[in-house]
């Protein structure tokens, strides 16, 4: 009888140890940082840009803090109408991709951002056309940092 009690106690202790190891507190998941992107969904480069965005997303991009980066295209307003509007007041996006630099002529706020635009013509196979893309001056914090990482990925030749 003594052996049975010892065996039961051993099995109970082993079971508790196994359950204790399996019940570690899960590490909290970091919330993704969303990069809102404004672009012409019907541009000559739209299809190629879709592929580049999917490539970026499939690479599991992250901020140095480890937070995942997600790109979401703004599609609530037609391209030309959005450019003519008060862009920074009506739209809150972190990245803007224009069909051409001349598109910004109608919008002073957008034209001011062209000074720090990068040309992503190689990314969308549109060279020798100039396809400017920039982080909006209204972007701040983690969103601005994620937007810059996204633009760097787009600017790299495939």
C-alpha positions as CSV (number, residue, x, y, z in Angstrom):
1,X,0.0,0.0,0.0
2,X,2.9,2.3,0.7
3,X,4.3,1.9,-2.8
4,X,0.9,2.8,-4.3
5,X,0.7,6.0,-2.3
6,X,4.2,7.0,-3.3
7,X,3.5,6.2,-6.9
8,X,0.3,8.3,-6.8
9,X,2.1,11.2,-5.2
10,X,4.9,11.0,-7.8
11,X,2.4,11.0,-10.7
12,X,0.5,13.9,-9.2
13,X,3.7,15.9,-8.8
14,X,4.8,15.1,-12.3
15,X,1.4,16.2,-13.7
16,X,1.5,19.4,-11.7
17,X,5.0,20.2,-13.1
18,X,4.0,19.4,-16.6
19,X,0.9,21.6,-16.3
20,X,2.9,24.4,-14.8
21,X,5.4,24.4,-17.7
22,X,2.5,24.5,-20.2
23,X,0.7,27.4,-18.5
24,X,3.2,30.1,-19.1
25,X,1.7,33.6,-19.4
26,X,1.5,34.5,-23.1
27,X,3.6,37.4,-24.2
28,X,1.4,40.3,-25.2
29,X,1.0,40.8,-29.0
30,X,2.0,44.2,-30.2
31,X,-0.6,46.2,-32.0
32,X,0.2,46.7,-35.7
33,X,1.1,50.2,-36.9
34,X,-1.1,51.0,-39.9
35,X,0.4,53.0,-42.8
36,X,-2.5,54.7,-44.6
37,X,-1.6,55.1,-48.3
38,X,-3.1,57.5,-50.8
39,X,-2.7,56.7,-54.5
40,X,-4.5,56.5,-57.7
41,X,-6.2,53.1,-57.8
42,X,-6.5,53.4,-61.6
43,X,-3.1,54.7,-62.4
44,X,-1.0,53.0,-65.1
45,X,1.2,51.8,-62.2
46,X,-1.6,50.5,-60.0
47,X,-1.3,46.8,-60.8
48,X,2.5,46.8,-60.3
49,X,2.1,48.8,-57.1
50,X,-0.4,46.2,-55.8
51,X,2.3,43.6,-56.2
52,X,4.9,45.6,-54.5
53,X,2.6,46.3,-51.5
54,X,1.9,42.5,-51.3
55,X,5.6,41.8,-51.4
56,X,6.2,44.3,-48.6
57,X,3.4,42.8,-46.5
58,X,4.6,39.2,-47.0
59,X,8.1,40.1,-45.8
60,X,6.5,40.6,-42.3
61,X,7.7,44.2,-41.9
62,X,8.3,45.5,-38.4
63,X,9.4,48.6,-36.6
64,X,12.6,48.3,-34.5
65,X,10.2,48.0,-31.5
66,X,8.9,44.7,-33.1
67,X,5.5,46.2,-33.9
68,X,4.2,44.8,-37.2
69,X,3.6,47.3,-40.1
70,X,0.4,47.0,-42.1
71,X,-0.3,49.1,-45.3
72,X,-3.9,50.2,-46.0
73,X,-4.8,52.0,-49.2
74,X,-7.2,55.0,-48.7
75,X,-10.0,54.4,-51.2
76,X,-12.8,56.7,-50.1
77,X,-12.2,59.5,-52.5
78,X,-11.3,59.7,-56.2
79,X,-7.7,60.6,-56.9
80,X,-8.2,63.9,-58.8
81,X,-10.9,65.1,-56.3
82,X,-8.7,64.3,-53.3
83,X,-5.7,66.2,-54.8
84,X,-7.9,69.3,-55.4
85,X,-9.3,69.2,-51.9
86,X,-7.7,70.5,-48.8
87,X,-5.5,67.4,-48.7
88,X,-4.2,67.5,-45.1
89,X,-7.6,68.5,-43.7
90,X,-9.8,66.0,-45.6
91,X,-7.4,63.1,-45.7
92,X,-5.2,61.6,-43.0
93,X,-2.6,59.5,-44.6
94,X,1.0,58.8,-44.0
95,X,2.2,58.0,-47.5
96,X,1.2,59.6,-50.8
97,X,2.1,58.2,-54.2
98,X,1.4,60.5,-57.1
99,X,1.1,59.6,-60.8
100,X,3.5,62.4,-61.6
101,X,5.0,65.4,-59.8
102,X,2.7,67.7,-61.9
103,X,-0.3,66.3,-60.0
104,X,0.8,68.2,-56.9
105,X,0.6,71.6,-58.7
106,X,-3.1,72.1,-57.7
107,X,-2.4,71.5,-54.0
108,X,0.1,73.7,-52.1
109,X,0.4,71.4,-49.2
110,X,1.1,68.5,-51.4
111,X,3.6,70.5,-53.5
112,X,5.5,71.4,-50.3
113,X,6.0,67.7,-49.6
114,X,7.5,67.0,-53.0
115,X,10.8,68.4,-51.7
116,X,11.4,65.1,-49.7
117,X,9.7,62.7,-52.2
118,X,11.5,59.7,-53.5
119,X,11.1,58.4,-57.0
120,X,9.7,54.8,-57.1
121,X,9.7,54.5,-60.8
122,X,11.9,51.4,-60.6
123,X,9.5,49.8,-58.1
124,X,6.5,50.2,-60.4
125,X,8.4,49.5,-63.6
126,X,7.5,53.0,-64.9
127,X,10.9,54.3,-65.7
128,X,11.8,56.8,-67.2
129,X,8.6,58.4,-65.7
130,X,9.0,60.1,-62.4
131,X,6.6,58.5,-59.8
132,X,7.0,60.6,-56.6
133,X,6.2,59.1,-53.2
134,X,6.5,60.8,-49.9
135,X,5.7,60.6,-46.2
136,X,3.1,63.3,-45.5
137,X,4.4,66.1,-43.2
138,X,1.4,65.4,-41.0
139,X,2.6,61.9,-40.1
140,X,4.2,61.6,-36.7
141,X,5.6,59.0,-34.3
142,X,5.4,55.3,-35.1
143,X,3.2,55.9,-38.1
144,X,5.8,58.2,-39.7
145,X,8.6,55.7,-38.9
146,X,6.5,52.8,-40.4
147,X,5.7,55.0,-43.5
148,X,9.4,55.6,-44.0
149,X,10.2,51.9,-43.8
150,X,7.5,51.3,-46.4
151,X,8.9,54.0,-48.7
152,X,12.4,52.6,-48.4
153,X,11.2,49.2,-49.5
154,X,9.3,50.7,-52.5
155,X,12.4,52.7,-53.6
156,X,14.6,49.6,-53.7
157,X,15.0,48.2,-57.2
158,X,13.4,44.8,-57.4
